[in-house]
Amino acid sequence: MSNDKNETAVEWLINKIEDHFCLLPVDLIDQAKAMFEEQIKNAYQSDRFPCSEEDAEQYYNETYKQP
């Protein structure tokens, strides 16, 4: 699987499904992306002590948010 740094697995899967089958409902896409974001932030916080929610948010934005 080849993708750029900013494309998450969720985004990659959405793109592949939409390329080959059909468009997905926007609310499902938004929910999947929100779940992914929360999982990444939680994992980041659980690996660092102390780690604030702001630190986790900054990490997520710097790593996954597209410019």
N, C-alpha and C positions, 0 to 999 in steps of 0.2 A: 504494500500500500504506500503510495507516494502522495504526500500532501504537504502544503506549506505549514510553517510553525503555528499559524493562527487558526487553521482549520481543525476543529475538534472532531472526535469520532462521531459525535451526534450530528454535526453539520455534514460530514462526509456521507453518513448513511442517508440523511435526508436528501442530499443531492443525488445520490445513486438511485434511490427509490423514485424520485421525481423524474430523473432522466429515463428510467426504464418502464415505469408503470403509470403513475398518476401524481397529481399534486396532493399534498397532505394538508389537512385542515390547519390553519394558522395557529389555532389554540393548542393543538397537540405539539406543534413545533416549539411554540413558546414555552410550554410546560416542560418538554424534554430539555430545552436549553437551560431553563431555570433549575431543574433538578441537577443537571451536570455542574452548573456553577456552584450550587450549594455543596455538592459532593467534593469538588476541588477545594473550596474554602475550608470545609471541615477537615479534609485530609491534611491541608497545609497547617492548620491550627493544631492538629493532633501530633504533628511531627516536631513542633517547636514549643518551647515553654520559656518564658511567657510569650504569648502571641495574641494580639488583640484582633478584634473583628476588622478593624481598619487595616491592619497589616495583611490579613488574608484577602481583603478586598483589593488592596493595592497589588498584591501578588497576582491575583486573578486578572485584573485589568492589564497589567504589564505583560502577562504571559498569553492571555487568550483573547482579549478584546481586539477587534480589528480597527486599524486606524481610520 
